[in-house]
Amino acid sequence: MSTASPRPLPQVAGDGHRYELIACVPASPRRSLLWLPAMGVPARHYLPFAERLAAHDVAVFLHEWRGIGSSALRAGRRTDWGYRDLLVHDIACSDAAMRAAVPGVARAVGGHSLGGQLACCHLACRPHAAQALWLVASGAPYWRAFPAPRAFALPPLYRFMAWLSRVNGVLPGRRLGFGGNEARGVIADWTRSGLSGRYGAAGLDLDLDAGLRRVDVPVRAAVLADDWLGPASSLRCLLGKLATRTPEVATFDATALGARADHFAWMRQPDAIADWLARA
């Protein structure tokens, strides 16, 4: 296995947003991966995952969400954005930077939780952006895709979070213990998909669900056995939107991981999942 030292790559998105893309590139990469974090999680938290994949000769580029970590912006009453800005400006910028840094190799895009959803939406917008899709603890937030009785608590929760972000100017995720301090536009787009089961981005002149139905790339998706935020049923809902007919899905329990098999603990013990993904 080879080794790679992470390095920040300063980026300026199309609308002027500044942030750092973290690159972990081995000496002779055979594949590149653009990795999108979970909501509110800084890119640096995925460094153990990136380093393990780099040991398998996968060049990993850790995207930074607008308003999080190295981003020059912070959400507030006067500073707002939604899925459109993330897709059109930020993810597209990181994608272009990855292509420039590691040209001529097979490309994958993937993500954790919301990151996995927006990786799918990125392919809906740009079908030739990657030749593979990798997901970890991800799935559609549609309330009907969750098992009862928790499913019935989700619609009022989504409506409350959308309302709170509107009246507060930002979702105070740090205080709530969910995500970061999220832009109200992001929460509006996210809760809309949670209530309707359809993906949309305010201001984006594209039917994302129609675009998803044209995504036909090999998919590898990891489910965590005790993950109530991303259960297998939620993943099936997300994968059911794609044209890919035979996704490879693996379930990891605590024994396989060497850690709790929940939504976040795998990030500190990522070897089993990284090794499985790298076998593609």
DAURMO-V485470 format. One line per field, one symbol per residue. ss: DSSP state (H for helix, E for strand, L for the rest). phi: phi as a letter, one per 30 degrees, with the letter a starting at -180 (. if undefined). burial: # if it has 24 or more other C-alpha atoms within 12 Angstrom, else .. A space follows every 10 residues. Layout:
# DAURMO-V485470
ss->???
phi->???
burial->???
This chain:
# DAURMO-V485470
ss->LLLLLLEEEE EELLLLLEEE EEEELLLLLL EEEEEELLLL LLHHHHHHHH HHHHLLLEEE EELLLLLLLL LLLLLELLEL LLHHHHHHHH HHHHHHHHHH HLLLLEEEEE EELHHHHHHH HHHHHLLLLL LEEEEELLLL LLHHHLLLLH HHHHHHHHHH HHHHHHHHLE EEHHHHLLLL EEEHHHHHHH HHHHHHLLLL LLLLLLLHHH HHLLLLLEEE EEEELLLLLL LHHHHHHHHL LLLLLLLEEE EELHHHHLLL LLLLHHHLLL HHHHHHHHLL
phi->.dbbcdbdcd bbddcjdcac cccbcddbdc acbcccddei cdeddcdedd dddddcicdc bcdcdejbhd edcbdaecbb abeeddddcd ddddeddddd dbdicdcbba acheeddddd dddddbecda cabcbbhbld dedddcdddd edddeddddd ddddddddia ddddddibic dcdddddddd dddddcicca beicdadddd dddcdbbebb bccceccddb dedddedddd dcdecbdcbb cccddddiae ccdbdeddbd eddddddddd
burial->...#.#.##. ###...#### ######..## ########## ########## ########## ########## #.###....# ########## #########. ##...##### ########## #######.## ########## ######.... #..##..##. ##.###..## ###.....## ########## #####.#### ##.....##. ########## ########## ########## ####..#### ##....#.#. ########## ########.#
